[in-house]
Amino acid sequence: MAADDTPCSEFINWEVDSSICNGFKQEKQLSAPQRRYYSFCKRKSFAAFVASKKDGSHEEGSPLWCCCGQTFIEHAAIHKHVARVHNAEIQQHAQDEYERLLSQLEEEPEAAQVQVNEHSGEAVNVSVWIPDISHVSEEQLKNGPGRVLLYYHYCRVEEPHVICAWQKALCEKLHLTGKVRVATEGINGTVGGTNLATDIYIEAMRSHPLFEMDEEDFKTSDGGAECFTELKVGVYKEIVPMGVDPDLISYQLAGVHLEPDEFHKEVEALLTKGDSCNDTVLLDCRNYYESKIGQFTQCLAPNIRKFSYFPDYVDQNLELFRDKKVLMYCTGGIRCERGSAYLRSKDVCKEVYQLKGGIHKYLEHFPEGFYRGKLFVFDERYAISSNSDIISDCRYCGHPWDQYKLCSTQYCCQLVLSCPSCRQDGHTACCPTCQTKGQAQSEETSHHKEECECTDGRPRIPQDV
């Protein structure tokens, strides 16, 4: 049996399951093999619908599509229109096609299996999703004012490697740098480039029928391609590395999303009550080096180094959240999606809320609000700011300072807060241990495990109860 073949016995009870395939919500209830076949039916139905709108009277080589009184000259344009306007029809066609496939699997299982395998083996032409930018010069794409985009979108991605190839081709064509993670649960990216290039990128993302995204789903900040050293696009198990199988703790279990103004009011109410408020926890689910330079007033900021430590932190500090209302926040919102889902799965909180769009969106609405200090970002800038507060200190002299640099010791990935005066005095490492290592290393080329006072002195999972 081929790797993609599914034993016929798995189709015996599929007729009963077909009733739950009416729409995306029901699709999520299917097993992995069933989703594969339903996905096949959706792709087939979508392609057939688009093909039915092609203007046959138009000359070959320059196809046109006509739908709803409009004419479309690009694949991406007609696909975007069909995905947004005719989604209900596509779902119904897919449902009908799926039921026909079930019948065929019962009557002629081998023929049906061959049909699906042949379709699955077809090479996907990702160029269909690359916008036509022949009217734009390379100079316009590479030079000029720029920015950095931050976004994510959770959805079922049946063929993450195809999306990965499309993203790589799209970013390279637009001269974008950054990082894009693709998984079966969705996509997460931060890319930098010129304003024109990022505008085209946003439009391409919004045109893809798989990602029903809006303009506001993209957080922006001043920057450009220079904010990243390269472009990294890959397929992963999770689009944000929490270390928990998405099939076990899904983003669908996330807490209630609060708009920035709603979250602001909740924090305001919390601060107004002061020490007398013992029924609410304002939880920062970022890493310690992020919250060190910027955070919401009176928040609980776990001293953890990686988001993958967050589940263990919750497990070992459950009493902090028992019978409490929890207000969660992170940089752009994505960590709260899985983090709040994990917290809710413990069934100890009274309520769990999360800041929609993260700190990024909050600062757009309240630059002088309850978030004070810098916002840490995962690129060469390290931080962006909306207010002048400095809430952290120089590692060596204790004076206010919040501009990170990498530890100067080879192989150490710690970030250090060392003011200009201390750096001039040679204090460029994250701690005295690394400073000594840096002075001693000369011709050593072998890789050393990262060990210093910073890592040894910090418990992996702090006990805050």
N, C-alpha and C positions, 0 to 999 in steps of 0.2 A: 504494500500500500504506500502511495506517495505521501510525503510529509504533510501536504495540504489536504489530503483526503480525510474524510470523516466517516467512521463506520456507519453503515446503513442503520444499525440498531439505534443510533442517536436520534433518528428522525421518526421513530415509531410514534411518539406522543407529541409531535410537533403541531399536529392539527389543533390540539387544545391550546398550545401556546400562541398560535397565530392571533388569537383574539386580543393579546396584550401588545401587539405591535402597532397599534393605531396611534402613531405620533412618537415624538422623541422621548417623552416621559416613560412610555411603555417599553421603548426600545432598551432603556437602561436596565430593565428587569430581566432581559434575556441573558443566557449564558454566552460565553465567548464564541463558541461555534455558531450559535444562532445569530449573534450580532454580525458575524462575518457575512452570513447569507442575507440578512436584512440590509446590510450596508451595500452589498452587491445590487440588490433590488433598488435601493435609493439612487445609486450612481446611474444605473441603467435608465430609471425613470427620468432623472434630471436631464441626462444626455438626450433622451428621446424628446422631451418637452422643448429643449433648446433647438434641436434639429427641426422640429415642426414649425418653428418661427422663422426659419431661413427663407429669404426671398429667392425663389428659384429662377425668377426672370432676370436677376442681376448677373452680370458677366462673371466668369470664373476668375479666381485670383483675388477678387475684392469682395468677399461675402458681406451681405447685409442681413440683418434680422429685423423683423417688424413685429411689434407686440404692443398692445394697448394704445394704438395710435401713434407710437413712437418708432423711430428708426435707429438702429444701433450698428455701429461700424467696427466695434472691437469685441473680442470674445469676453473680456472682463466686464464690459458694460452690460451686455445681454445677460451674462451669468449673474451679475449683481442684481439686475432688475428681476429676474426670475426667482432668485433666492429670497428677495425681500417682498415681492408682490404676490408670487404664486406658490408660496411655501405650502399652503394647505392642499393645493391641487397635487403638488409633488408627493406629499405625504400620503394622499389617498391613492395615487398611482402606485407608489411603492408598496402600500398595503395590499393592493390588488395583485401586484406582481409577486409579492411574497407568498400570498395564498396559492397562486398558480404554481409557484416553485415547490411548495409543500406537497401539492397534489402530484406533481411530476416526480418528486423524490420518492413518493410511495409507489407510483406506477412504474417509473423507469429511473431508478436511483442512479444507475451508472451514467446514463445520458445526461441527467441533470447535473451530476458531479463534474462531468467533462465540461459542460457549458460554463459552470462557475469557475473551474480551474483555468480554463482558457481565458476568461475575462480577467481573472486575477493576475494572470501572467503577462497581460498586455503592458507594454511600457507606457507610462504616463507622460504625456508631453507637458512638462511644467512651463514651457514657454507661453502656453495659453494664458497663464496668470501673470505674465510679465507685461506691464503696460508699455504701449508704444511711446517711446520718448525720442523718436527720430528728430523732432523739432527742437530738442534741447541739446546744447553743446556740452562737451566734456568739461569745458571751462566753467560753465554754469553749475554743473553738478559738484565739482571739486572745490571751487573757490567762492568765497562770499560768507556772509553772516551764517552762523550755524547754531544748532541746538542738539540736545540729547532727549530721546524719547524713552519713556518707561511705560510698559504696558503688560497686561496678561489677559488671558481669556480661557476659561474652563469650558470644555466641550468634549464630546467623544470624537477622537481622532483615530479612525480605523487604520490608516496608513501613514504613520508618523514619518517614515523615511521619505515618502513622497513630499510631505510638507517641508521636511528638512532640506531636501534638494531644491525645492522652490524658494525657500528663504535664502539659501546660500546664493543662488543665481540672482535673486532680486537684490540682495544687499550688495553683491559684487558689482552689478550693473549700475547701482546708484552710488557706488563708492562709499558705502556705509561701513563703519566699524562697530564693534560691540559684541554682545553675547545673546544668543537666542537658544532657549531650551524647548524642545518639542517632546511630548509624550502622548500616550493614548488618552490622557486626561486633559490635554490642552496645549497652550503655548505661553511662554513667558520670555520677554525680551527687553533689552535696553540697548539702543543703537544711537550712534552719533553721526552727523553729517551736516551738509548745508541745509538752510531752510527749505530750499527748493527740493532737494533730494528727500528730505524727511516728509515734506508734503506729499510727494508722489508715493512714498512708502505707506503713509497712512491711508491714502486712497486705494492703493493696491490691497492692503489688509482688509479694508472695509468692503472691497468689491468681491472678495472671496466668499462663496456661499457658506463655507464651513464656519467662518468667523463673523457672526452678526454683531459687529462692533460699531460703536458710535464715536464721534469725535472726542467726547469727554473721557473715553476709556484710555486715551493717551495722555500721560503726564509729561510736561515739557519743562526744560530748564536750559539756560544759556550754556553753550558748549559747542561741540562739533566732533568731527572724526578724530581729532587729536586727543580726545578724552579717553581713547582706548588704544592699546598697542596693536591690536589686530582684530580680525573678525572670527568669532567662534560660534559655529552652529552645530548642534548635535541632538541626538535622540537619547532620552533618559527615561528612567522609571517614573520620576516625579518632575513636575515643572518647577517645584521649589523643594529642595532636599530636606525633608523633615525626618526621613528614615523610617516611615511607616507606609506600608503598602496602601496605595490609593483605593484598592478594592475593599480594604478593611475599614479605613477611615476616609470617607469621601468628602470632597468639598461641598457636596449637597447637604451635609449635616451642619454647615457653618451657622454661626450666630446671626442675629438680626443686624442688617446693615443700617447704619445711621449716616445721614448726610452730614457734611461738615458743620452746618448750623445746628443740627440736632445734637451732635456730639459735643459741640461747644456749650450748649445749654446744660447738658448732663454734667460736664466738668465744672461748669460754673456753680451748679447746685451742690456738687460735691465739695468744692472749695468754700462755699458759703457756710456749710455746716461745720467745716473745720474738723477738730479732733473729735467732735461729737458724732461724726459720721462713721459708723462701724459696719454698715451693711453694703458698702460699695467698694470695689477694688478697681483702680485704674491701672491696667496691666500693659506694660511695654513688652512685646514679644520679640524684640530685636536682640542682638548680641550686646555684650557689655561695652565694647569699644564704640558702638553706635550711640547708646544711651548716655555714655560718659560725656559727650560733647553737646548733647541736645536731648531734651525730654519734656514731657508735660509736667507741670507742677504737681507735686505730691503723688507721683506715680510709683508703682512697684516695678522696678527694673531688675530682673534676674541677672545675676553675675555669671552668665553663661557665654561661652565662646562661639558656639555654633547653634544654628536653629535645630539641628538634629538632636541637640541636648534638651530641647524644650519639652518633649513628651516625658522624659525622665524627671525633669524639674516639676512638672505638673503632678506626676505620680508620687513624688517624695514630699510634696508640699500641698497635698489635697485640702488640708484643714484651713489653709489660707482662703480657699474659695467656697467652703461649705456654707450653703444658704446665703450666699452673697450675690449681688448683681455685679457682673464683671464687664468693664468697658475696656476693650482691647484695641490696640493700634500698632501699626508698623509703618514702614517707609511708604509703600504704594498700595497696600491692601492684601497682597497675595499671601503673605505668611499668616495673616489673620484668618484667611479662608480655611486653611487646614488646621491651624492652631486652635481656632474656636471650635472646630468640629471635634478635635481631640478632647478639648476641655469638656464639651457638652457630652461626649461619650462616657464620661466618668459619672455623670448624673449626680453631681453634688451642688452645682450652682443653681441659684434661683432663676437667674436670667443671664444670658451672654449676648453682648452687643459688640459690634466692631465698626471702626471708622471706615466708611466707604471711600475708596481712593487714597487712604492712608494719610500720612503727614503731608505728603506732596499736595494733595487737594485741600487739606485743611489750611495750609499756609497761603494758598491762593486766595482763600476767603478771609483768613484772619492772620495776616503777617505779624501783627503785634498781639496775638491772642495768648492762650495759655501754654503754647509750646515755646520754650525758650532755648536759645543757643542755636547751634548749627544742625543741619540735617545731613547725616552721613550718607554718601553715595558710593556705589561699588565701581568706581572708575578712577582715572588718574587725578581727578579733582579732590577726591576723598570727602569733600563736604561742600554744601551750598548753604546760603544764609538768607534769611528774610528779616532778621532783627540783629541788633548789635550786641546782644548779650553774650558774654563768655562765661560758661559755667564750669569749665575745667581748668586745671593748672599744669604748669610745666612739671615734668617728671623729676627734674633735678633741683630747681630753685623754688618751686611753689608759686611763682607768679602766674597770673591769669594767662592761659594760652590754650588754643583749641585747633591748631593746624597740624595734622598728622604728617609724619614721614615714616617710611619703612626703616626698620632697624638696620643699621649699617653692617651688622655681622652677616657674613655669608651663610646662606641656608636658613636664616631666621626670618619668619614671615610675620613677626609681631609688628604692630604699629606703635610709634613712640611720639609722645608730646614733649618736644624739647624746643625751648624758645631760641631765638637767634643768638642771644648772648651765651647760652649754655652750649649751643652747637659750635660756636666759635672757640669755646674752651675744650672742644673735643668730645662732648657728651652727645654722641649721635646714635648710641645703641639703646635698646629698650630697657636695659638694666645693667648693673655693674658686672654681672657674670658675662653677659654678652660683650660688654665693653672690653673685658679682659681677653675674651676669645678673639675679638676683632684685632686686638693688638698682637696676639700670638700667631694668628693664621698668616701664612705667607705663601708657602709653596704647596700647601695641602690642597688636594683636588677631590678627594673622596667625599661622598655625601655623608653629612653628619645629621643625626636625628635632632630635631629642634627641641632643645632642653635648656631652660634657663629659669631664673627666679620667677619670671612672669607665668610660666606654665606650671612649675613645681609648687608655687605658693598659692595657686588658685584651685579650690576643689572643683572637680568636673561638674558635679551637680550640687549647688549650694543648698543648705537647709535654712529656709527663711521662716519656717513655722514658728 
